[in-house]
Amino acid sequence: MSEESVRQQPYRVLARKYRPQVFDDLIGQEPMVRTLSNAFRLNRIAQAYMLTGVRGVGKTTTARILARALNYETEEVSQPQIDLKQEGRHCRAIVEGRHMDVIEMDAASHTGIDDIRDLIESAQYRPTQARYKVYIIDEVHMLSKSAFNGLLKTLEEPPEHLKFIFATTEIRKVPVTVLSRCQRFDLRRIEAGTLSAHLASVCEQEDVKAEPDALAMVARAAEGSVRDALSILDQAIAHGLGEGGDGVSLNSEMMRDMLGLSDRARIVDLFEHLMKGDVAAALAELKSQYDTGAEPSVVLTDLADFIHLVTRLKYVPETGQDNALSEVERVRGKEFAEKLSVRILGRAWQMLLKGLAEVNAAERPLVVAEMVLVRMAHASSLPTPDELLKELGSGDQGNGATQSSGGTHSPVQSGMSAAIAPDAGPSGGAPTGTGSSPPTMQAASSGGNVVAMRKPQPQADPADTTRGEAPVGRSLNSFDELIFLVEDKRDLAMKQVIKRHVRLVSFADGRMEMNLVENPPRDFLARLSARLEEWTGKRWMLSVSSEEGQPTLAEVEAAEAAAQMDTARNDPAVDEILALFPGSRIVDIRIRQDDMEPVAPVADESDDNLDGFFE
């Protein structure tokens, strides 16, 4: 056929040209077809059907085929029939939407009660030609509340010649009173493999050469919608026409350029760079894909899809048999599933979900995507809390935890080494500080979650003459003794933090369990552990508990002050004084101590003196 003759013929888009005409043409909807076939065979035909599903899965097409089946009539058949291979008397008019007894109504433009009132009035009359008068109401969720209410009575007890077929993408917006009067069918999304096979059949009929990988990209981009897939394929055929009109050929590279997609093989390479912690290679790969037309959000989405695939392959190996997967995804995905733990995959997935939101909201998405990849690459070698506890429990603390046999590091070992490596001095040599022992790890649990922190070495303060050499084996048998020790060392900032934020749960020499309230400084536990080791000459195990614990010292003092205030208000002498001076009130209570020598003023312990601690 010449190009001129092709131009003279009216063009029909593929979505209309290959619209199913019979139930056998519907792909991916076998459960619905089976139910309807059995219902027609047993003559158990409902008065109303509700078809729901995402856009493009065939709701309106199914409604038209169902209207054909209800009014199917030939020379030999005169009853509802599910087998429509032979065209019946009314079939052509119903398919083309011009049959006077099959009324298609768009609820988006006919939403009011007046439209439904006209429908109900006309529904009382028998069909003029066909067996049933069929009303197909598309996007039925757009009807108003009064329209739905007006339809209920007719929907529940319709005349014997009347059938309703509803279609909607928003099933939750349809009242339950309407749903209960209909047989509901949920049309499924079409699987990518099934959709790829359907697209291959269309390409064969259109005399278009298409690579399987290219059709798989179209199927994935359609997200289960046949109409979307055919629309994309229509565009791709126009895009893939060769120079001089010598035929159409679709390949994966051309499809990536048209859709702005990234190469699946390169996505796998990017994932490998991230899991190895190679930041430079990951950023270079992202920039290269961006230069070839892939959007940063698309790259991260494809990366998330591959992580999902690897996770599924770990638990459901049969996932690798999906026809929509490329050979690279199938082979290398299986390798990653065998090597990576679910914890690592889950952590990468969570970081990508957060990163995608940041990229979509950013004015410079490439920069944000690069930072997301940097975070993922650094997190790939970090241990999870339970792995960290396991390492701590095995006794590999201090310098010993930074070494591994054979000079190699597993992800957990690398994370341990990074977590407890001592801070290097300005020249990169030994860690700065006065102590000779390396930093150690302290573990604190909060509601079942374990947080590991590196305990800094105490720095010698030249101005503090009260801190001498640490006593050997000094014991603290109660929380009060700890407070007295802090006061004795004149660490006012530490005293104020303990006073306001610590609720004691349990206390023993060398161990204290507490509940922290009102957001204490982030390095409070590390500093307190360092101070106690310095003052007592032994290491302390400090842990955070989810139990309520005893009131803080500040809460105790506030309760005592309130009790003293109540006592003063109830004193008869105070009542007389307040009566003599109208408008006066009690602002403070001081207990006079005549027998005690005057106490020297103590430095102010207000928040102004805590600046150094909170830095």
TIVEXMI-95062 format. One record per residue (C-alpha): residue in three letters; x, y, z. Coordinates in pm, whole numbers. Layout:
# TIVEXMI-95062
   res       c1       c2       c3
   ALA        X        Y        Z
...
# end
This chain:
# TIVEXMI-95062
   res       c1       c2       c3
   MET        0        0        0
   SER      147      335     -106
   GLU      203      622      135
   GLU      -50      834      -55
   SER     -327      574      -16
   VAL     -250      542      353
   ARG     -293      915      397
   GLN     -635      908      226
   GLN     -776      653      471
   PRO     -916      786      802
   TYR     -675      693     1079
   ARG     -787      514     1394
   VAL     -557      506     1693
   LEU     -445      164     1807
   ALA     -646      186     2130
   ARG     -967      204     1923
   LYS     -856      -18     1637
   TYR     -771     -310     1866
   ARG    -1052     -262     2119
   PRO    -1185     -606     2220
   GLN    -1511     -709     2053
   VAL    -1581    -1033     2243
   PHE    -1499    -1168     2588
   ASP    -1218    -1382     2448
   ASP    -1034    -1066     2342
   LEU    -1016     -935     2699
   ILE     -669     -999     2839
   GLY     -593    -1047     3206
   GLN     -960    -1059     3316
   GLU    -1016    -1436     3325
   PRO    -1196    -1445     3667
   MET    -1461    -1198     3550
   VAL    -1511    -1376     3217
   ARG    -1550    -1709     3394
   THR    -1809    -1573     3638
   LEU    -2014    -1412     3364
   SER    -1994    -1722     3145
   ASN    -2129    -1941     3423
   ALA    -2400    -1689     3509
   PHE    -2523    -1676     3149
   ARG    -2510    -2054     3119
   LEU    -2723    -2092     3434
   ASN    -2951    -1801     3339
   ARG    -2857    -1620     3662
   ILE    -2825    -1272     3510
   ALA    -2822     -981     3755
   GLN    -3015     -659     3704
   ALA    -2706     -437     3763
   TYR    -2330     -471     3729
   MET    -2057     -251     3878
   LEU    -1724     -253     3689
   THR    -1430      -92     3867
   GLY    -1058      -61     3801
   VAL     -785      183     3701
   ARG     -800      373     3375
   GLY     -753      178     3056
   VAL     -817     -177     3180
   GLY    -1138     -217     2979
   LYS    -1436     -109     3189
   THR    -1631       64     2913
   THR    -1530     -202     2660
   THR    -1651     -475     2895
   ALA    -1979     -288     2943
   ARG    -2037     -280     2567
   ILE    -1952     -648     2527
   LEU    -2187     -730     2815
   ALA    -2464     -528     2645
   ARG    -2400     -730     2328
   ALA    -2425    -1055     2525
   LEU    -2753     -951     2687
   ASN    -2908     -863     2351
   TYR    -2740    -1130     2140
   GLU    -2966    -1255     1864
   THR    -2903    -1449     1542
   GLU    -3106    -1677     1316
   GLU    -3020    -1973     1540
   VAL    -2984    -1805     1886
   SER    -3247    -1595     2060
   GLN    -3127    -1570     2418
   PRO    -2842    -1408     2614
   GLN    -2519    -1563     2494
   ILE    -2156    -1528     2611
   ASP    -2009    -1670     2288
   LEU    -2013    -1375     2047
   LYS    -1780    -1496     1774
   GLN    -2060    -1475     1519
   GLU    -2187    -1119     1488
   GLY    -2550    -1087     1595
   ARG    -2832     -868     1473
   HIS    -2767     -585     1719
   CYS    -2394     -628     1773
   ARG    -2261     -377     1519
   ALA    -2487      -95     1637
   ILE    -2403     -161     2003
   VAL    -2028     -167     1938
   GLU    -2045      161     1745
   GLY    -2257      321     2021
   ARG    -2565      395     1807
   HIS    -2819      137     1925
   MET    -3135      306     2054
   ASP    -3193       49     2331
   VAL    -2837       65     2468
   ILE    -2794      412     2618
   GLU    -2447      524     2719
   MET    -2446      805     2970
   ASP    -2149     1000     3106
   ALA    -2216     1072     3473
   ALA    -1954     1347     3471
   SER    -2182     1563     3254
   HIS    -2515     1430     3386
   THR    -2473     1453     3762
   GLY    -2803     1591     3890
   ILE    -3133     1446     4004
   ASP    -3306     1586     3693
   ASP    -3094     1365     3468
   ILE    -3171     1058     3677
   ARG    -3541     1149     3681
   ASP    -3544     1154     3299
   LEU    -3361      820     3296
   ILE    -3611      659     3532
   GLU    -3906      792     3333
   SER    -3774      657     3001
   ALA    -3676      325     3164
   GLN    -4043      237     3214
   TYR    -4091      188     2840
   ARG    -3999     -142     2684
   PRO    -3710     -166     2433
   THR    -3805     -101     2071
   GLN    -3571     -351     1901
   ALA    -3354     -547     2143
   ARG    -3433     -786     2425
   TYR    -3321     -555     2708
   LYS    -3293     -183     2750
   VAL    -2939     -137     2886
   TYR    -2810      177     3055
   ILE    -2429      210     3063
   ILE    -2335      484     3309
   ASP    -1964      567     3296
   GLU    -1782      734     3586
   VAL    -2086      672     3804
   HIS    -1910      807     4113
   MET    -1961     1158     3971
   LEU    -2336     1145     4039
   SER    -2463     1370     4316
   LYS    -2601     1236     4641
   SER    -2957     1318     4541
   ALA    -2905     1146     4205
   PHE    -2786      830     4377
   ASN    -3086      837     4612
   GLY    -3324      883     4322
   LEU    -3177      580     4149
   LEU    -3204      339     4443
   LYS    -3566      228     4406
   THR    -3542      158     4033
   LEU    -3205      -11     4081
   GLU    -3344     -247     4344
   GLU    -3669     -338     4164
   PRO    -3619     -262     3796
   PRO    -3861     -371     3523
   GLU    -3777     -711     3377
   HIS    -3661     -550     3052
   LEU    -3409     -315     3219
   LYS    -3038     -370     3295
   PHE    -2779     -132     3443
   ILE    -2405     -145     3385
   PHE    -2195      101     3588
   ALA    -1826      180     3544
   THR    -1604      377     3781
   THR    -1241      435     3874
   GLU    -1334      562     4225
   ILE    -1530      277     4380
   ARG    -1500      425     4730
   LYS    -1705      727     4625
   VAL    -2002      511     4529
   PRO    -2254      479     4817
   VAL    -2280      141     4982
   THR    -2654      141     4918
   VAL    -2581      138     4543
   LEU    -2302     -121     4567
   SER    -2527     -361     4758
   ARG    -2770     -366     4465
   CYS    -2505     -453     4204
   GLN    -2276     -741     4117
   ARG    -1928     -597     4147
   PHE    -1635     -693     3922
   ASP    -1286     -556     3988
   LEU    -1095     -542     3662
   ARG     -730     -611     3731
   ARG     -422     -429     3612
   ILE     -264     -623     3328
   GLU       66     -787     3420
   ALA      367     -655     3233
   GLY      444     -992     3074
   THR       88    -1035     2945
   LEU       83     -679     2819
   SER      417     -725     2640
   ALA      279    -1031     2459
   HIS      -31     -834     2355
   LEU      185     -549     2223
   ALA      394     -797     2026
   SER       76     -929     1861
   VAL      -31     -575     1770
   CYS      313     -498     1623
   GLU      295     -813     1414
   GLN      -43     -709     1272
   GLU       84     -356     1209
   ASP      399     -490     1035
   VAL      624     -325     1295
   LYS      953     -476     1405
   ALA      999     -437     1778
   GLU     1260     -567     2022
   PRO     1123     -749     2328
   ASP     1308     -509     2559
   ALA     1141     -212     2390
   LEU      795     -363     2434
   ALA      878     -442     2797
   MET      959      -74     2852
   VAL      622       22     2705
   ALA      446     -231     2928
   ARG      619     -100     3240
   ALA      544      262     3149
   ALA      173      177     3101
   GLU      146       49     3462
   GLY     -111     -218     3378
   SER     -330       -8     3147
   VAL     -389     -154     2799
   ARG     -508      179     2660
   ASP     -198      359     2789
   ALA       24       88     2643
   LEU     -137      113     2299
   SER     -117      493     2310
   ILE      255      477     2388
   LEU      305      219     2117
   ASP      121      444     1871
   GLN      360      725     1953
   ALA      661      496     1933
   ILE      563      375     1584
   ALA      554      734     1462
   HIS      885      801     1638
   GLY     1053      492     1497
   LEU      971      545     1130
   GLY     1291      512      930
   GLU     1419      775      692
   GLY     1242      763      357
   GLY      952      570      510
   ASP     1125      235      470
   GLY      959       69      765
   VAL      923       98     1142
   SER     1165      -57     1387
   LEU     1142      -17     1764
   ASN     1446      -75     1984
   SER     1520      -18     2350
   GLU     1752      278     2292
   MET     1494      464     2087
   MET     1227      386     2347
   ARG     1444      521     2628
   ASP     1498      845     2437
   MET     1127      886     2370
   LEU     1010      809     2724
   GLY     1304      968     2905
   LEU     1384      640     3075
   SER     1714      512     3204
   ASP     1889      200     3082
   ARG     1795      -93     3307
   ALA     2146     -235     3281
   ARG     2292       99     3389
   ILE     2049      111     3681
   VAL     2190     -223     3795
   ASP     2543      -83     3760
   LEU     2443      219     3969
   PHE     2300       -9     4237
   GLU     2624     -207     4245
   HIS     2829      111     4290
   LEU     2608      214     4582
   MET     2631     -124     4754
   LYS     3012     -112     4722
   GLY     3016      238     4872
   ASP     3184      382     4560
   VAL     3048      738     4572
   ALA     3252      870     4279
   ALA     3140      593     4042
   ALA     2775      631     4152
   LEU     2775     1008     4092
   ALA     2945      965     3754
   GLU     2685      708     3649
   LEU     2397      935     3756
   LYS     2546     1230     3565
   SER     2595     1015     3256
   GLN     2234      898     3261
   TYR     2117     1256     3318
   ASP     2317     1375     3016
   THR     2149     1114     2797
   GLY     1802     1242     2893
   ALA     1702     1043     3203
   GLU     1535     1251     3472
   PRO     1679     1217     3825
   SER     1339     1120     3966
   VAL     1307      847     3701
   VAL     1653      713     3785
   LEU     1567      692     4156
   THR     1231      534     4078
   ASP     1396      269     3861
   LEU     1652      214     4137
   ALA     1371      160     4386
   ASP     1204      -82     4145
   PHE     1526     -283     4120
   ILE     1560     -297     4501
   HIS     1203     -424     4514
   LEU     1288     -684     4250
   VAL     1596     -803     4442
   THR     1390     -833     4760
   ARG     1121    -1034     4582
   LEU     1382    -1260     4426
   LYS     1514    -1328     4774
   TYR     1179    -1464     4893
   VAL     1004    -1555     4567
   PRO     1262    -1690     4320
   GLU      985    -1750     4065
   THR      975    -1372     4012
   GLY     1273    -1412     3781
   GLN     1054    -1594     3528
   ASP      857    -1278     3449
   ASN      877    -1208     3074
   ALA      885     -834     3137
   LEU     1228     -862     3303
   SER     1542     -814     3100
   GLU     1821    -1069     3110
   VAL     2038     -829     3310
   GLU     1768     -781     3574
   ARG     1703    -1154     3593
   VAL     2067    -1266     3629
   ARG     2223     -985     3830
   GLY     1914     -943     4044
   LYS     1948    -1305     4152
   GLU     2314    -1248     4239
   PHE     2232     -948     4457
   ALA     1949    -1140     4624
   GLU     2198    -1407     4732
   LYS     2458    -1160     4862
   LEU     2263     -878     5028
   SER     2067     -902     5350
   VAL     1710     -785     5387
   ARG     1826     -521     5637
   ILE     2050     -357     5379
   LEU     1782     -370     5111
   GLY     1518     -232     5348
   ARG     1743       53     5456
   ALA     1819      145     5093
   TRP     1447      132     5013
   GLN     1356      368     5296
   MET     1628      615     5199
   LEU     1507      612     4837
   LEU     1146      678     4938
   LYS     1251      983     5136
   GLY     1494     1090     4864
   LEU     1227     1071     4592
   ALA     1006     1313     4784
   GLU     1301     1551     4817
   VAL     1386     1527     4446
   ASN     1026     1588     4334
   ALA     1002     1898     4554
   ALA     1344     2043     4464
   GLU     1419     2316     4212
   ARG     1748     2143     4126
   PRO     1659     1773     4125
   LEU     2001     1652     4003
   VAL     2181     1802     4302
   VAL     1932     1652     4545
   ALA     1952     1313     4372
   GLU     2331     1318     4405
   MET     2304     1381     4779
   VAL     2057     1092     4809
   LEU     2309      860     4641
   VAL     2588      984     4868
   ARG     2379      897     5174
   MET     2299      554     5034
   ALA     2661      478     4951
   HIS     2780      571     5299
   ALA     2496      380     5467
   SER     2564       63     5268
   SER     2847      -41     5499
   LEU     2695       69     5829
   PRO     2589     -208     6067
   THR     2234     -233     6193
   PRO     2178     -192     6569
   ASP     2142     -567     6631
   GLU     2463     -636     6433
   LEU     2641     -372     6636
   LEU     2524     -525     6963
   LYS     2636     -867     6845
   GLU     2983     -731     6774
   LEU     2995     -556     7111
   GLY     2879     -869     7289
   SER     3152    -1078     7130
   GLY     3414     -874     7310
   ASP     3558     -707     6999
   GLN     3581     -360     7150
   GLY     3842      -91     7133
   ASN     4122     -139     6885
   GLY     4040     -504     6832
   ALA     3709     -422     6666
   THR     3879     -227     6392
   GLN     4070     -525     6259
   SER     3951     -816     6048
   SER     4118    -1129     5930
   GLY     4293    -1121     5596
   GLY     4273     -742     5576
   THR     3922     -747     5431
   HIS     3607     -595     5576
   SER     3254     -724     5557
   PRO     2976     -464     5564
   VAL     2927     -518     5936
   GLN     3299     -510     6011
   SER     3344     -197     5800
   GLY     3061      -29     5982
   MET     3215     -123     6316
   SER     3552       12     6212
   ALA     3401      340     6099
   ALA     3194      370     6414
   ILE     3471      326     6668
   ALA     3777      458     6483
   PRO     3959      710     6707
   ASP     3964     1073     6602
   ALA     4291     1155     6431
   GLY     4489     1460     6527
   PRO     4569     1743     6290
   SER     4857     1551     6138
   GLY     4654     1234     6098
   GLY     4848     1055     6370
   ALA     4739      958     6718
   PRO     4409     1085     6852
   THR     4411     1415     7031
   GLY     4357     1408     7404
   THR     4548     1351     7724
   GLY     4452      992     7796
   SER     4652      702     7661
   SER     4362      457     7629
   PRO     4161      457     7304
   PRO     3795      560     7293
   THR     3552      287     7389
   MET     3192      208     7296
   GLN     2897      260     7524
   ALA     2558      109     7443
   ALA     2231      261     7556
   SER     1888      115     7491
   SER     1578      329     7443
   GLY     1250      142     7428
   GLY     1415     -164     7281
   ASN     1627       35     7033
   VAL     1998       28     7094
   VAL     2209      332     7023
   ALA     2586      301     7008
   MET     2802      600     7081
   ARG     3170      665     7093
   LYS     3274      788     7433
   PRO     3511     1085     7405
   GLN     3824     1091     7615
   PRO     3800     1343     7900
   GLN     3998     1656     7827
   ALA     4212     1795     8106
   ASP     4097     2139     8217
   PRO     4396     2352     8330
   ALA     4168     2585     8523
   ASP     4008     2303     8722
   THR     4237     2236     9017
   THR     3982     2017     9191
   ARG     4025     1733     8942
   GLY     4326     1536     9035
   GLU     4415     1178     8962
   ALA     4111      952     8950
   PRO     4054      754     9269
   VAL     4098      382     9232
   GLY     3782      179     9279
   ARG     3565      452     9434
   SER     3212      319     9488
   LEU     2882      499     9455
   ASN     2603      305     9622
   SER     2313      544     9564
   PHE     2195      816     9332
   ASP     2233     1069     9613
   GLU     2603      984     9639
   LEU     2637     1052     9266
   ILE     2474     1394     9309
   PHE     2705     1473     9606
   LEU     3002     1371     9391
   VAL     2896     1601     9107
   GLU     2855     1888     9354
   ASP     3190     1809     9512
   LYS     3355     1830     9170
   ARG     3168     2160     9109
   ASP     3040     2044     8770
   LEU     2741     2275     8780
   ALA     2636     2218     8418
   MET     2624     1840     8469
   LYS     2429     1887     8791
   GLN     2167     2103     8619
   VAL     2118     1852     8333
   ILE     2081     1562     8578
   LYS     1847     1770     8791
   ARG     1611     1860     8503
   HIS     1629     1562     8266
   VAL     1706     1240     8459
   ARG     1439     1018     8608
   LEU     1610      735     8792
   VAL     1488      382     8719
   SER     1757      175     8893
   PHE     2102      238     9038
   ALA     2396       20     9137
   ASP     2769       77     9162
   GLY     2896       96     8800
   ARG     2549       87     8644
   MET     2260      330     8617
   GLU     1931      300     8427
   MET     1734      616     8365
   ASN     1451      775     8170
   LEU     1548     1098     7992
   VAL     1284     1371     7962
   GLU     1257     1713     7796
   ASN     1529     1664     7533
   PRO     1863     1661     7718
   PRO     2185     1751     7530
   ARG     2273     1492     7265
   ASP     2614     1414     7417
   PHE     2488     1394     7775
   LEU     2538     1017     7819
   ALA     2886     1026     7670
   ARG     2993     1315     7892
   LEU     2841     1163     8206
   SER     3012      831     8134
   ALA     3345     1007     8086
   ARG     3305     1205     8409
   LEU     3212      898     8616
   GLU     3506      699     8482
   GLU     3736      989     8563
   TRP     3598     1038     8914
   THR     3552      675     9020
   GLY     3829      500     8827
   LYS     3590      248     8671
   ARG     3372      222     8362
   TRP     2999      277     8399
   MET     2717      122     8200
   LEU     2451      388     8138
   SER     2125      284     7975
   VAL     1806      463     7880
   SER     1478      295     7973
   SER     1121      345     7855
   GLU      994      307     8214
   GLU      868      622     8383
   GLY     1115      610     8674
   GLN     1130      837     8980
   PRO     1061     1212     8954
   THR     1352     1433     8856
   LEU     1525     1638     9125
   ALA     1368     1950     8975
   GLU     1023     1793     9004
   VAL     1092     1696     9366
   GLU     1205     2049     9452
   ALA      900     2196     9280
   ALA      672     1965     9479
   GLU      845     2060     9805
   ALA      817     2430     9724
   ALA      447     2388     9646
   ALA      395     2207     9978
   GLN      576     2484    10168
   MET      364     2744     9987
   ASP       44     2564    10090
   THR      166     2542    10450
   ALA      241     2914    10453
   ARG     -101     3002    10310
   ASN     -268     2799    10589
   ASP      -68     2971    10864
   PRO     -291     3212    11071
   ALA      -13     3469    11105
   VAL       35     3484    10731
   ASP     -340     3526    10684
   GLU     -335     3828    10917
   ILE      -43     3984    10727
   LEU     -214     3937    10393
   ALA     -531     4090    10536
   LEU     -342     4398    10660
   PHE     -185     4457    10318
   PRO     -453     4413    10049
   GLY     -314     4293     9714
   SER       -7     4133     9872
   ARG       89     3774     9789
   ILE      348     3511     9879
   VAL      633     3505     9628
   ASP      905     3309     9810
   ILE      967     3107    10126
   ARG     1301     3100    10306
   ILE     1376     2889    10614
   ARG     1583     3087    10865
   GLN     1874     2896    11014
   ASP     1988     3097    11318
   ASP     2219     2832    11458
   MET     2412     2784    11136
   GLU     2700     2993    11015
   PRO     2640     3201    10707
   VAL     2690     3003    10394
   ALA     2917     3153    10132
   PRO     2732     3244     9813
   VAL     2739     2977     9547
   ALA     2790     3051     9180
   ASP     2468     3093     8985
   GLU     2338     2760     8854
   SER     2098     2908     8603
   ASP     2081     2815     8238
   ASP     2328     3093     8154
   ASN     2612     2881     8289
   LEU     2528     2581     8066
   ASP     2642     2733     7738
   GLY     2968     2542     7735
   PHE     2792     2212     7800
   PHE     2538     2252     7520
   GLU     2795     2341     7257
# end
